[in-house]
Amino acid sequence: MGIDEKFTAIRKGLLEFMVLKIIAADKVYAADILKQLAGTEFATQEGTLYPLLSKMRREGLLDYEWKESEAGPPRKYYELTAKGRSQLRETTDYWQKIDGTVKSMGPKSD
Amino acid sequence: MNKVVTIHLNGTAFQLEEAGYEALRAYLDDAARKLAANPDRDEILADIEQAIADKCRAVTTDHRTVVLSADLEHIIGEMGPIDSGGSAATETESGGPAAGSSQTPPPRDSASSSAAGSYKRLYRVPEGAMIAGVCSGIAAYFNVDPTIIRIAFVLLAFVTAGGMILAYFLLAFILPPAETSAEKAAAHGIPATAQEFIRRAREGYYGATRTFHDKASHKAWKRKFKRDMQDWSHNFGREMQAQTRHWQATWHDWASHPGAYRGLWFTGSLLALMSAGLTFVWIFAIISLLTTGAVFGLSLPVGIPLWAGLLLLCFLFAILNSPLGAARHAIWRHGWGGPPFLHPLWGLWSAILWLGFLAFLIWFANRYVPHAHESLMNVPPALHHAADSIREWWSRR
């Protein structure tokens, strides 16, 4: 297994967390999410994002509403549900714990 | 000079170069197959079509209205392979090179390899057709001689007392004709799929028999299975006969009373209408299962494939319809007290009434119930989805 493949597994696990964070900040539509992720380690594509969004909606983490756009047909704007916000809080706490553990283990780098 | 195809993506019309259209169709078909088990399949597909439409709109201008094949290849590359969930392989493909820039990986091989030909759909094939090309279409689909399918159809028409003729015309109405070269190719699909089917079935069979360690236990198992099946069919047949006899006795009593003629005509006609009504409900249950995956609000439990649902519906229909059929049969065959020449007349009347009422119900629903009309319009794509899902289920095994 190459180093990049190992990173892929980490990214895959964290993508949902990233999407929760992005939607928590503002109501967004799918292309916004892709744009915000582009250029980061989490850059992804419609083929991955759409099934993920639909899975998250099925789990009750987010919801959407149709809104008219200035150009073209109406778009789906996503927002978090109460359940989605609480999962975001828990994941954030957990992430901080992991981050702390990672820093405290092993040889100190700095 | 390139041929241009006009398509609708989520309601907006676009003109595409033919090669680009093929690639797009392959991509969308592939997406539909990968999402076959996803409960939100239709919604995700609509979102994907919408995203492709947005990207197509971005590359067209007032002066350039056609989306070129190169544009489409780029767009499909940007969309990335569909993540069917759970498979890490797809993720590596889409996530790997994306780390640096969003000028995403070219998953061209996935699109072109699917375009290379595993696409197979049931069409009517008008070339060399006897009537409407339904048999030719089925023959092309299974890669067998059309004559075999035609003979099977005719035999079944006799066995089902004309039911197959109705089925033929339903199919002629439902199946789209293969007109373009792409459709014709899809009608035939890749060659030798039927052989592959048979080969796998055979392998599965031998695989199963191999698990028996000695010949004796295998034989015993086979005997037991055979006996069970015979018992079951014997019991079923006996019960049906008893029921028919019971009806016959009842009708005979009635018929011996004076003035029973009119009662018989009335009851018989009523039975025919009931039977037609039941058939109508059955047809709509099947259509709604195919188009929405649910029957009267009841959806299939997860994990039960569509074909099992269809089989269950057919079974339920056979069980509900058999007493009605037996009663009708009893009336015109034995319960009739009048002159013998009227017997076939009554059978004909019953059949015409059944067919007429059924046709009327379908026409009425199509004309006056918007929901039913919509369902009927959704039948052809739903059939394709069903065929796809069955094939998907098979190839997963």
Interface residues (C-beta under 8 A of the other chain):
Chain A: D4 E5 F7 T8 A9 R11 K12 A30 A31 L34 A38 G39 E41 A43 T44 Q45 E46 G47 T48 Y50 P51 L52 L53 S54 K55 R57 R58 G72 P73 K76
Chain B: N10 G11 T12 A31 L35 N38 P39 D40 E43 I44 D47 I48 Q50 A51 A53 D54 R57 E78 M79 G80 P81 I82 D83 S84 G85 A88 T90 E91 T92 S94 G95 G96 A98 A99 S101 S102 T104
